[in-house]
Amino acid sequence: MSTESPESAGHVPVLLQEVLDFLAVKPGGVYCDATLGLGGHAEGILGRCDPDGRLFGIDRDPMALEKSRDRLGHAGDRASFLHGRFGEIHEVLTEAGAPPLDGCLVDVGVSSMQLDVPERGFSFRNQGPLDMRMDPSQGESAADLVSRLPEEELASILWTYGEERNSRRIARAIVADREATPFTTTTQLSSLIGRVVRGRERGKDPATRSFQALRIAVNDELGEIDRFLSGVLSCLKPGGRLVLITFHSLEDRLVKHRLRDLAGKTGKEREVTLLTKHVVTASDEECARNPRSRSAKLRAVEKVTI
């Protein structure tokens, strides 16, 4: 009998075939999925590196680790499950005694499980606590931020991370309303945004950009990417592969520029070779099968052989 949870059973990893191909997964190889999530990519990697390949899975979300452990338990000691942030990959893998990697994947952003579970507070569609922390045991929640930040800082977050044109109007309304009633639920905030946003985009909820911005700020997602790219090469063997999947322009822009630096395109010493001259996106067939793959962008590099 399968031990998969309903969440993991319905989980469809994006660009799976492309990930496996760019990682060049081989039998006996050592790999890391630094954003393990529900284990879809990891399952594919373990299947291709049979019979004695190893996988180290890292996630900051304890719930994701629990569910991926259930999903991948059949791999036995070939799979290790590590609680930590992908930005701390060097420290996490060193503490776990991991050998140099043949390949590493990072799939940035919010997971299907986090979006689909109202209690996590990521979704504006269902009522839940205004949380948004990928690790609920650490840091400030979205409710904490909207309760304490000055209007100018709130507006800056909404504009910088969400490219929300109504950032000042939304921030002003939050500050005015929180004096009477603190924001504690997702629907409180989404209702306010729906009330004050003008010039709505067709097919997009007016709260979309603001919720994205707060999530990025709460989890320091861009800082995590930057720290990851500063530490991951020390974990790879010469010739090891790195694959990164992003889901919006801010992430992809940061990854693109950092990879160009590492590839020596800006006058620095070359540390990697670019494997993707242009960003790789999902096929029309995959997008039809899995709508969340539409915004996925994949880039890959190989560590130079010294």
For each residue, the residues with C-beta under 8 A, 3 or more apart:
1:
2: 9
3: 70 71 73
4: 8 9 70 71
5: 8 9 67 70 71
6: 9 10
7: 10 11 38 67 112 113 116 117
8: 4 5 11 38 39 40 67 68 70 71
9: 2 4 5 6
10: 6 7 112
11: 7 8 37 38 39 40 112 113
12: 40 112 289 290 292 293
13: 16 19 40 41 43 44 107
14: 107 245 282 286 290 292 293 296
15: 18 19 245 280 282 286 293 296 298
16: 13 19 20 40 41 44
17: 20 21
18: 15 21 22 280 298
19: 13 15 16 22 23 41 44 45 105 243 245 298
20: 16 17 23 25 44 45 48
21: 17 18 24
22: 18 19 241 243 275 276 280 298 300
23: 19 20 31 45 102 103 105 241 243 300
24: 21 102 103 241
25: 20 29 31 44 45 48 49 53 102 103
26: 29 48 49 53 102
27: 48 49 50 51 52 53
28: 49 52 53
29: 25 26 49 53 54 102 103
30: 53 54 55 56 98 99 100 101 102
31: 23 25 45 49 53 54 55 56 101 102 103 104 105
32: 55 56 57 58 89 93 98 101 103 104 105 235
33: 36 39 41 42 45 55 56 57 58 104 105 107
34: 58 86 89 104 105 106 228 232
35: 58 59 86 105 106 107 108
36: 33 39 42 57 58 59 64 65 68 81
37: 11 40 41 59 61 64 68 107 111 112 113
38: 7 8 11 64 67 68 71 111 112 113
39: 8 11 33 36 42 43 57 67 68 71 72
40: 8 11 12 13 16 37 43 44
41: 13 16 19 33 37 44 45 105 107
42: 33 36 39 45 46 55 57 68 72 79
43: 13 39 40 46 47 71 72
44: 13 16 19 20 25 40 41 47 48
45: 19 20 23 25 31 33 41 42 48 49 53 55 103 105
46: 42 43 49 50 53 55 72 75 78 79
47: 43 44 50
48: 20 25 26 27 44 45 53
49: 25 26 27 28 29 31 45 46 52 53 54 55
50: 27 46 47 53
51: 27
52: 27 28 49 78
53: 25 26 27 28 29 30 31 45 46 48 49 50 78
54: 29 30 31 49 78 79 80
55: 30 31 32 33 42 45 46 49 72 75 78 79 80
56: 30 31 32 33 80 82 93 96 98 101
57: 32 33 36 39 42 65 68 72 79 80 81 82
58: 32 33 34 35 36 82 83 84 85 86 89 92 93
59: 35 36 37 64 65 68 81 82 83 84
60: 83 84 85 86 134 135 138
61: 37 64 65 111 114 134 135
62: 65 66 83 135 136 137
63: 66 67 113
64: 36 37 38 59 61 67 68 111 113 114
65: 36 57 59 61 62 68 69 81 82 83
66: 62 63 69 70
67: 5 7 8 38 39 63 64 70 71 113
68: 8 36 37 38 39 42 57 59 64 65 71 72 81
69: 65 66 72 73 81
70: 3 4 5 8 66 67 73
71: 3 4 5 8 38 39 43 67 68
72: 39 42 43 46 55 57 68 69 75 79
73: 3 69 70 76
74:
75: 46 55 72 78 79
76: 73 79
77: 80
78: 46 52 53 54 55 75
79: 42 46 54 55 57 72 75 76
80: 54 55 56 57 77 96 98
81: 36 57 59 65 68 69
82: 56 57 58 59 65 92 93 96
83: 58 59 60 62 65
84: 58 59 60 88 89 91 92
85: 58 60 88 92 135 224
86: 34 35 58 60 89 106 224 228
87: 223 224 225 226 227 228 231
88: 84 85 91 92 227 231
89: 32 34 58 84 86 92 93 104 228 231 232 235
90: 93 94 231 232 234 235
91: 84 88 94 95 231
92: 58 82 84 85 88 89 95 96
93: 32 56 58 82 89 90 96 98 101 235
94: 90 91 97 98
95: 91 92
96: 56 80 82 92 93
97: 94
98: 30 32 56 80 93 94 101 235
99: 30
100: 30 235 236 237 240
101: 30 31 32 56 93 98 104 235 236 237 240
102: 23 24 25 26 29 30 31 236 237 240 241
103: 23 24 25 29 31 32 45 236 240 241 242 243
104: 31 32 33 34 89 101 232 235 236 240 241 242 243
105: 19 23 31 32 33 34 35 41 45 243 244 245
106: 34 35 86 225 228 232 242 243 244 245
107: 13 14 33 35 37 41 245
108: 35 221 224 225 244 245 246 247 251
109: 221 246 247 248 251
110: 114 115 122 134 215
111: 37 38 61 64 114 115
112: 7 10 11 12 37 38 115 116 292
113: 7 11 37 38 63 64 67 116 117 120
114: 61 64 110 111 117 120 122 134
115: 110 111 112 120 122 123
116: 7 112 113 123
117: 7 113 114 120 128
118: 121 123 126 127 128 186
119: 128 129
120: 113 114 115 117 123 128 131 132 136
121: 118 128 129 130 131 132 141 142 186
122: 110 114 115 131 132 211 215
123: 115 116 118 120 126 128 186 211
124: 186 187 189 190 193 205 207 208 211
125: 205
126: 118 123 186 187
127: 118 185 186 187
128: 117 118 119 120 121 123 131 185 186
129: 119 121 141 143 184 185 186
130: 121 141 142 143 146 183 184 185 186 188 189
131: 120 121 122 128 136 141 142 143
132: 120 121 122 141 142 211 214 215 218 219
133: 136 138 139 140 141 142 218 219
134: 60 61 110 114 219
135: 60 61 62 85 138 139
136: 62 120 131 133
137: 62
138: 60 133 135
139: 133 135 218 219
140: 133 144 145 218
141: 121 129 130 131 132 133 144 145 218
142: 121 130 131 132 133 145 146 189 214 215 218
143: 129 130 131 146 147 182 183 184
144: 140 141 147 148
145: 140 141 142 148 149 154 157 214 217 218
146: 130 142 143 149 154 174 178 183 189 214
147: 143 144 178 182 183
148: 144 145
149: 145 146 153 154 157
150: 153 154 175
151: 154 155 168 171 172 174 175
152: 155 156 171
153: 149 150 156 157
154: 145 146 149 150 151 157 158 167 170 171 174 175
155: 151 152 158 159 167 168 170 171 172
156: 152 153 159 160 167
157: 145 149 153 154 160 161 162 213 214 217
158: 154 155 161 162 164 167 170 171 209 210 213 214
159: 155 156 162 163 164 167 213
160: 156 157 213
161: 157 158 212 213 214 216 217 222 250
162: 157 158 159 167 209 210 211 212 213 214 216
163: 159 209
164: 158 159 167 170 209 210 213
165: 199
166: 169 170 196 197 198 199
167: 154 155 156 158 159 162 164 170 171
168: 151 155 171 172
169: 166 172 173 196 197 198
170: 154 155 158 164 166 167 173 174 192 193 196 197 210
171: 151 152 154 155 158 167 168 174 175
172: 151 155 168 169 175 176
173: 169 170 176 177 192 195 196
174: 146 151 154 170 171 177 178 183 189 192
175: 150 151 154 171 172 178 179
176: 172 173 179
177: 173 174 180 181 183 192
178: 146 147 174 175 181 182 183
179: 175 176
180: 177
181: 177 178 188
182: 143 147 178
183: 130 143 146 147 174 177 178 188 189
184: 129 130 143 188
185: 127 128 129 130 188 189
186: 118 121 123 124 126 127 128 129 130 189 190 211
187: 124 126 127 190 191
188: 130 181 183 184 185 191 192
189: 124 130 142 146 174 183 185 186 192 193 207 210 211
190: 124 186 187 193 194 205 207 211
191: 187 188 194 195
192: 170 173 174 177 188 189 195 196
193: 124 170 189 190 196 197 206 207 210
194: 190 191 197 205 206 207
195: 173 191 192
196: 166 169 170 173 192 193
197: 166 169 170 193 194 200 206
198: 166 169
199: 165 166
200: 197 204 206
201: 204 206
202:
203:
204: 200 201 208
205: 124 125 190 194 208
206: 193 194 197 200 201
207: 124 189 190 193 194 210 211
208: 124 204 205 211 212
209: 158 162 163 164 212 213
210: 158 162 164 170 189 193 207 213 214
211: 122 123 124 132 162 186 189 190 207 208 214 215
212: 161 162 208 209 215 216 248
213: 157 158 159 160 161 162 164 209 210 216 217
214: 132 142 145 146 157 158 161 162 210 211 217 218
215: 110 122 132 142 211 212 218 219 221
216: 161 162 212 213 219 220 221 222 250
217: 145 157 161 213 214 220
218: 132 133 139 140 141 142 145 214 215
219: 132 133 134 139 215 216 224
220: 216 217 223 224
221: 108 109 215 216 224 225 251
222: 161 216 225 226 250 251 254
223: 87 220 226 227
224: 85 86 87 108 219 220 221 227 228
225: 87 106 108 221 222 228 229 251 254 255 258
226: 87 222 223 229 230 254 258
227: 87 88 223 224 230 231
228: 34 86 87 89 106 224 225 231 232
229: 225 226 232 255 258 259 262
230: 226 227
231: 87 88 89 90 91 227 228 234 235
232: 34 89 90 104 106 228 229 235 236 242
233: 236 242 262 271 272 303
234: 90 231
235: 32 89 90 93 98 100 101 104 231 232
236: 100 101 102 103 104 232 233 240 241 242 303
237: 100 101 102 240 303
238: 303 304 305 306
239: 302 303 305
240: 100 101 102 103 104 236 237 302 303
241: 22 23 24 102 103 104 236 275 300 301 302 303
242: 103 104 106 232 233 236 272 300 301 302 303
243: 19 22 23 103 104 105 106 298 299 300
244: 105 106 108 255 259 298 299 300
245: 14 15 19 105 106 107 108 296 297 298
246: 108 109 251 252 255 296 297 299
247: 108 109 251 295 296 297
248: 109 212 251 252 295
249: 252 253
250: 161 216 222 253 254
251: 108 109 221 222 225 246 247 248 254 255
252: 246 248 249 255 256 279 297 299
253: 249 250 256 257
254: 222 225 226 250 251 257 258
255: 225 229 244 246 251 252 258 259 299
256: 252 253 259 260 279 299
257: 253 254 260 261
258: 225 226 229 254 255 261 262
259: 229 244 255 256 262 263 272 274 299 301
260: 256 257 263 265 266 274
261: 257 258 264 265 266 268
262: 229 233 258 259 268 270 271 272 301
263: 259 260 270 271 272 273 274 301
264: 261 267 268 269 270 271
265: 260 261
266: 260 261
267: 264
268: 261 262 264
269: 264
270: 262 263 264 273 304
271: 233 262 263 264 303 304
272: 233 242 259 262 263 301 302 303 304
273: 263 270 301 302 304
274: 259 260 263 277 300 301
275: 22 241 300 301 302
276: 22 279 280 298 299 300 301
277: 274
278:
279: 252 256 276 297 298 299
280: 15 18 22 276 297 298 299 300
281: 296 297 298
282: 14 15 286 287 290 293 294 296
283: 286 287
284: 287 288
285: 288 289
286: 14 15 282 283 289 290 293
287: 282 283 284 290 291 293 294
288: 284 285 291
289: 12 285 286 293
290: 12 14 282 286 287 293
291: 287 288 294
292: 12 14 112 295 296
293: 12 14 15 282 286 287 289 290 296
294: 282 287 291
295: 247 248 292
296: 14 15 245 246 247 281 282 292 293
297: 245 246 247 252 279 280 281
298: 15 18 19 22 243 244 245 276 279 280 281
299: 243 244 246 252 255 256 259 276 279 280
300: 22 23 241 242 243 244 274 275 276 280
301: 241 242 259 262 263 272 273 274 275 276
302: 239 240 241 242 272 273 275
303: 233 236 237 238 239 240 241 242 271 272
304: 238 270 271 272 273
305: 238 239
306: 238
